[in-house]
Amino acid sequence: MTEETPGFEEKPDVPSGATPDDAEPKAAPAEGAAPAGDAAADVALVAQLDQTRTALGERTADLQRLQAEFQNYRRRVERDRVAVKEIAIANLLTELLPVLDDIGRAREHGELVGGFKSVAESLETVAAKMGLMQFGKEGEPFDPTVHEALMHSYAPDVTETTCVAILQPGYRIGERTIRPARVAVAEPQPGAQTVKAEDAEESAADDKENGGPEEG
């Protein structure tokens, strides 16, 4: 049995050539403490996420702008397509107006009969389906925006410039006039309004002198 020498503690064996510090156990890292490398990685990830969000916002704005431009382009193309179609129809119908005038004159003279009548009516029906509308009637007020006066006279029975004869009907497509109505107009007789005003004044004076109109 071996006896222990008082005052001496048993030390672990130290390999040959090792320093005394190697024999001392190293302290373990404290629990819950994040390594410095992990914190730096988190900062880098946050910065990268912010950059990604910024890039996404920019790309979203670009996409929205492109979408708006495309919608405007589609509307412009559709508007141009409709305008070109209307112009083409107007040009075609304008070329047909002399034929329609001939049909109208033949109808007025009673010559629109037989097969010619059927063809003429079919042509008028097709023109109406394409949007052609005839206008111009006797007795309507003269409007220089839609009427073209070819003849002028005075008449005692009109109170304003009036279309008294339709020499050639006008045509429009929608709100667009492709030919004004060619008309003969009549204006009130010079001085007619003055005479009428004087007659009205005399009549009013007579009524006043006679105590007004008699009551029934």
C-alpha positions in Angstrom: 0.0 0.0 0.0 1.4 3.3 -1.1 1.4 6.3 1.3 0.6 9.8 0.0 3.0 12.5 0.8 1.4 15.4 2.7 1.4 18.8 0.9 1.6 17.4 -2.6 -1.4 17.2 -5.0 -1.6 14.7 -7.7 -1.3 16.4 -11.1 -2.3 15.0 -14.4 0.3 13.6 -16.6 1.8 16.1 -19.0 3.2 14.9 -22.2 6.8 15.4 -22.9 7.5 18.8 -24.5 4.2 20.3 -23.6 3.9 23.6 -21.7 2.2 23.9 -18.3 -0.7 25.8 -19.9 -1.5 22.7 -21.9 -2.3 20.8 -18.9 -4.9 23.2 -17.6 -8.5 22.6 -18.9 -9.9 25.3 -21.1 -13.1 27.1 -20.1 -16.2 26.2 -22.2 -18.0 29.1 -23.9 -20.9 30.6 -22.1 -24.3 29.3 -23.1 -26.5 31.8 -25.2 -23.7 34.0 -26.5 -23.9 34.3 -30.3 -20.6 34.0 -32.1 -19.4 37.2 -33.7 -19.4 35.5 -37.2 -23.2 34.8 -36.9 -24.0 38.4 -36.1 -22.1 39.7 -39.1 -23.9 37.1 -41.3 -27.3 38.4 -40.0 -26.4 42.0 -40.8 -25.3 41.0 -44.3 -28.6 39.1 -44.8 -30.7 42.1 -43.7 -28.8 44.3 -46.1 -29.3 41.9 -48.9 -33.0 41.6 -48.1 -33.4 45.4 -48.2 -31.6 45.5 -51.6 -34.0 42.8 -52.9 -37.0 44.6 -51.7 -35.8 47.8 -53.4 -35.2 46.0 -56.6 -38.6 44.4 -56.4 -40.3 47.7 -55.9 -38.4 49.2 -58.9 -39.4 46.2 -61.1 -43.0 46.4 -60.0 -43.1 50.1 -60.9 -41.6 49.4 -64.3 -44.2 46.7 -64.9 -47.0 49.0 -63.9 -45.7 51.7 -66.2 -45.4 49.3 -69.1 -48.9 48.0 -68.5 -50.3 51.5 -68.5 -48.4 52.3 -71.7 -49.7 49.1 -73.4 -53.3 49.9 -72.4 -52.9 53.4 -73.9 -51.5 51.9 -77.0 -54.4 49.5 -77.3 -56.9 52.3 -76.9 -55.1 54.5 -79.5 -54.9 51.6 -82.0 -58.6 50.9 -81.5 -59.5 54.6 -81.9 -57.4 54.8 -85.1 -59.0 51.6 -86.4 -62.5 53.0 -85.9 -61.5 56.3 -87.5 -60.0 54.6 -90.5 -63.1 52.5 -90.9 -65.4 55.5 -90.7 -63.3 57.4 -93.3 -63.4 54.4 -95.6 -67.2 54.1 -95.3 -67.6 57.9 -95.8 -65.5 57.8 -98.9 -67.4 54.9 -100.4 -70.8 56.4 -99.6 -69.7 59.8 -101.0 -69.0 58.1 -104.3 -72.5 56.6 -104.2 -74.3 59.9 -103.6 -74.8 60.8 -107.4 -76.4 57.3 -107.8 -78.7 58.0 -104.9 -79.6 61.4 -106.4 -80.5 59.7 -109.7 -82.7 57.2 -107.8 -84.4 60.1 -106.1 -85.1 61.9 -109.3 -86.4 58.7 -110.9 -88.7 58.2 -108.0 -90.1 61.8 -108.3 -90.8 61.3 -112.0 -92.5 57.9 -111.5 -89.7 56.1 -113.3 -88.7 53.8 -110.4 -90.5 50.7 -111.5 -89.8 47.0 -112.1 -86.4 45.5 -111.6 -84.8 49.0 -111.4 -87.0 49.8 -108.4 -85.9 46.6 -106.6 -82.2 47.3 -107.2 -82.6 50.9 -106.1 -84.3 50.0 -102.9 -81.7 47.4 -102.1 -78.9 50.0 -102.6 -80.7 52.5 -100.4 -81.1 49.8 -97.7 -77.4 48.9 -97.8 -76.4 52.5 -97.6 -78.7 53.0 -94.6 -77.2 49.9 -92.8 -73.8 51.5 -93.3 -75.0 54.6 -91.4 -76.0 56.9 -94.2 -78.8 59.3 -93.2 -80.6 61.8 -95.5 -81.7 65.2 -94.2 -83.3 68.4 -95.4 -87.0 69.3 -95.5 -89.0 72.2 -96.8 -90.0 74.6 -94.1 -87.2 74.1 -91.7 -85.0 77.0 -90.6 -81.9 77.6 -92.7 -78.7 76.4 -90.9 -75.5 77.3 -92.7 -73.7 74.5 -90.9 -75.8 71.8 -92.7 -77.5 73.8 -95.6 -76.0 75.3 -98.7 -78.2 78.0 -100.2 -78.3 78.0 -104.0 -81.3 80.2 -104.5 -82.5 83.2 -102.5 -85.8 85.1 -102.4 -88.2 87.0 -100.1 -91.5 85.9 -98.9 -94.2 87.6 -96.8 -95.2 84.5 -95.0 -91.9 83.7 -93.3 -90.5 85.2 -90.1 -86.9 83.9 -90.5 -84.6 82.6 -93.2 -86.4 79.4 -94.2 -85.7 76.5 -96.6 -88.5 76.7 -99.1 -87.3 74.1 -101.5 -84.8 71.1 -101.3 -82.8 71.1 -104.5 -80.6 68.3 -103.4 -80.9 66.4 -100.1 -78.0 66.3 -97.6 -76.4 63.2 -96.1 -74.6 62.5 -92.9 -73.0 59.6 -91.1 -73.7 59.8 -87.4 -72.8 63.4 -86.5 -70.5 63.9 -89.6 -72.0 65.7 -92.5 -70.7 64.3 -95.8 -72.8 66.6 -98.0 -74.9 69.6 -97.0 -78.4 69.9 -98.2 -78.6 72.3 -101.2 -81.7 74.4 -100.8 -83.6 77.5 -101.9 -84.2 79.9 -99.1 -86.6 82.7 -98.5 -86.2 85.7 -96.1 -89.0 87.9 -94.7 -89.9 90.9 -96.9 -87.9 94.0 -96.1 -90.1 96.1 -93.8 -92.6 93.3 -93.2 -91.6 93.1 -89.5 -92.0 96.9 -89.1 -95.5 96.7 -90.6 -96.5 93.8 -88.5 -95.3 95.6 -85.3 -97.2 98.8 -86.3 -100.4 96.8 -86.9 -100.0 95.1 -83.5 -99.6 98.5 -81.8 -102.6 99.9 -83.5 -104.7 96.9 -82.6 -103.6 97.2 -78.9 -104.5 100.9 -78.9 -107.9 100.2 -80.4 -108.6 97.6 -77.7 -107.5 100.0 -75.0 -109.9 102.8 -76.3 -112.8 100.4 -76.5 -112.2 99.2 -73.0 -110.5 96.0 -74.0 -111.9 92.9 -75.6 -115.5 92.1 -74.7 -116.0 89.2 -72.3 -118.4 86.5 -73.1 
